């Protein structure tokens, strides 16, 4: 009887895995640019700016979802899974990862959960209101946790770093910058919630979405202090 039950469980698991969309391997080349130091001491690489004084990395983007929608990605590029992402940016994932290393990020930091690793990164959104005043929000305020109905808890995101396949950096082709549902190793950042690998946990905060849909925003990343 136990053997029959085990066989059923294995068959069910294999069937479930077969039904999941398998991510294609990327063959996209990464941008061939070198970082340059600006007059104010900042470092620029593509669309990514490193501010050594503030200890921040930033790049431009725009809100992609204004209505309530289940989210698998927090940030992606235009050729990524936009229909499942909150924010879209034309930034190069490869260049962003490089700058996060310069910031001091470490993608080898071990975590208690076997599927999680890397330094914790805080993400904020800078936006300008109709009067020209700048505001800065924790990105978690733009996301709702479906388990509680409240905004996402502020715990940072793991700087896991993308995988390579046959020497090719995979996040550039997938367009993944930061995941909310951990279904791919081809990403720069990953959700720190240990349950994020098992199910979709988050949705767009519609109140924030309606207010910021037409605005240009700037995504700001910094190392999160850990005890």
C-alpha positions in Angstrom: 0.0 0.0 0.0 2.8 2.4 0.9 4.6 1.6 -2.3 1.4 2.4 -4.3 1.0 5.7 -2.5 4.7 6.6 -3.1 4.3 5.8 -6.8 1.2 8.0 -7.1 3.0 10.9 -5.4 6.0 10.5 -7.7 3.8 10.4 -10.8 1.9 13.5 -9.6 5.1 15.4 -9.0 6.5 14.4 -12.5 3.2 15.4 -14.1 3.2 18.8 -12.3 6.8 19.4 -13.4 6.0 18.6 -17.0 3.2 21.1 -17.0 5.4 24.0 -15.8 6.6 26.3 -18.6 10.4 25.6 -19.0 12.5 28.7 -19.4 14.5 28.7 -22.7 18.2 29.0 -22.5 19.4 32.4 -23.5 21.9 33.1 -26.2 21.8 36.9 -25.9 25.2 38.7 -25.6 25.7 41.2 -22.8 26.6 44.9 -23.6 30.2 45.5 -24.3 30.7 48.7 -22.3 33.2 49.9 -19.7 32.2 51.8 -16.6 33.3 55.5 -16.5 33.8 57.8 -13.6 31.8 61.0 -13.7 32.9 64.5 -12.6 30.9 64.3 -9.4 32.6 61.0 -8.4 29.8 58.7 -9.4 30.3 55.7 -11.7 28.2 55.1 -14.8 27.7 51.9 -16.7 25.0 51.9 -19.3 21.8 53.1 -17.5 23.2 52.2 -14.0 24.7 54.8 -11.7 26.8 54.0 -8.6 26.9 56.7 -6.0 29.9 55.9 -3.7 29.0 58.6 -1.2 25.4 57.5 -0.7 26.4 53.8 -1.2 23.6 53.3 -3.7 23.1 52.0 -7.2 20.2 53.4 -9.3 18.6 53.2 -12.7 15.4 54.4 -14.5 12.2 52.5 -14.9 8.4 52.8 -15.1 5.4 51.2 -13.5 4.0 48.4 -15.6 0.9 47.3 -13.6 -1.7 49.7 -12.4 -4.5 47.3 -11.7 -4.4 44.5 -9.2 -2.5 41.6 -10.8 -0.5 38.6 -9.5 3.2 39.2 -9.6 6.0 36.8 -10.4 8.5 39.5 -11.0 9.2 42.8 -9.1 11.4 44.2 -11.9 12.1 43.0 -15.5 13.3 44.3 -18.8 10.9 45.0 -21.8 11.8 41.6 -23.4 11.1 39.8 -20.1 7.7 38.6 -18.7 6.2 42.1 -18.5 2.7 40.7 -18.0 3.9 39.2 -14.7 6.1 42.1 -13.6 5.5 45.3 -11.5 8.2 47.5 -12.9 9.9 47.6 -16.3 13.4 49.0 -17.0 15.7 49.1 -20.0 18.6 48.5 -17.8 21.0 45.6 -18.6 20.8 42.9 -15.9 24.5 42.1 -16.5 25.5 45.7 -16.0 23.4 46.0 -12.9 24.9 42.9 -11.4 28.4 44.2 -12.1 27.6 47.5 -10.3 26.1 45.6 -7.3 29.4 43.9 -6.9 31.1 47.3 -6.9 28.6 48.4 -4.3 29.8 45.5 -2.1 27.2 42.9 -2.8 28.2 39.2 -2.4 26.2 36.5 -4.2 27.7 33.7 -2.2 26.3 34.5 1.2 24.7 31.4 2.5 21.1 31.5 3.8 19.1 29.1 6.0 16.8 28.2 3.1 18.6 26.0 0.6 17.2 27.9 -2.4 18.2 31.3 -1.2 21.6 33.0 -1.1 23.4 36.4 -1.4 23.6 39.7 0.3 20.4 41.5 1.2 19.5 44.5 -1.0 17.0 47.2 -0.1 15.0 48.6 -3.0 13.4 52.1 -3.0 11.5 54.0 -5.6 12.2 57.7 -6.2 9.4 59.7 -8.0 8.5 63.3 -8.6 5.0 64.7 -7.9 3.1 67.2 -10.1 4.8 70.1 -8.2 8.3 68.8 -8.9 8.9 67.6 -5.4 10.8 64.3 -5.1 9.6 61.4 -3.0 11.1 58.1 -2.0 9.1 55.0 -1.1 10.2 51.5 -0.1 9.3 49.4 -3.1 7.4 47.1 -0.7 4.7 49.8 -0.4 3.8 49.2 -4.1 3.1 45.5 -3.5 0.4 43.7 -1.5 0.9 40.4 0.3 -2.0 38.2 -0.6 -1.7 36.2 2.7 -2.3 39.3 4.8 -3.9 41.8 2.5 -1.3 44.3 3.7 1.8 45.8 2.0 4.8 43.6 1.6 7.1 43.3 4.6 10.3 45.2 4.3 13.0 42.5 4.5 15.2 43.2 1.4 15.9 41.0 -1.6 18.7 38.5 -2.0 21.5 39.4 -4.5 21.8 35.9 -5.8 23.4 36.7 -9.2 22.4 35.1 -12.5 23.5 31.7 -13.6 25.5 31.0 -16.8 24.7 28.4 -19.5 27.6 27.5 -21.8 29.4 30.6 -20.8 26.4 32.9 -21.5 24.9 35.1 -18.8 21.3 34.0 -18.6 19.5 37.0 -17.0 20.2 39.2 -20.0 18.1 37.1 -22.2 15.3 36.2 -19.7 15.0 39.9 -18.7 14.7 38.9 -15.0 16.0 41.6 -12.6 14.2 40.8 -9.4 11.9 37.9 -8.8 8.9 37.6 -6.4 8.3 34.0 -7.3 11.5 32.0 -7.4 11.1 30.0 -10.5 14.4 30.8 -12.3 18.1 30.9 -11.5 18.5 33.5 -14.3 17.9 36.6 -12.2 20.0 39.3 -10.5 17.8 39.5 -7.3 15.5 37.1 -5.6 12.7 37.4 -3.1 13.8 36.9 0.6 10.5 35.3 1.6 11.2 31.5 2.1 7.7 30.7 0.7 8.3 32.5 -2.5 9.6 29.4 -4.2 6.4 27.5 -3.6 3.7 29.8 -4.7 2.8 33.3 -5.9 2.5 35.5 -2.8 2.2 39.1 -4.1 0.0 41.3 -6.2 0.1 45.0 -7.3 -1.0 47.6 -4.8 -3.8 49.2 -7.0 -3.9 52.4 -4.9 -0.2 53.1 -5.6 -0.5 51.9 -9.2 -3.2 54.4 -10.2 -1.2 57.2 -8.7 2.1 56.4 -10.4 1.3 54.7 -13.7 2.3 57.7 -15.9 5.4 58.8 -13.9 9.0 58.1 -14.7 10.6 56.5 -11.6 14.1 55.7 -10.5 14.9 52.4 -8.8 17.5 52.7 -6.0 19.3 49.8 -4.5 21.5 49.7 -1.4 23.0 47.1 0.9 20.8 46.2 3.8 22.4 46.1 7.2 22.2 42.7 8.9 22.8 41.9 12.5 
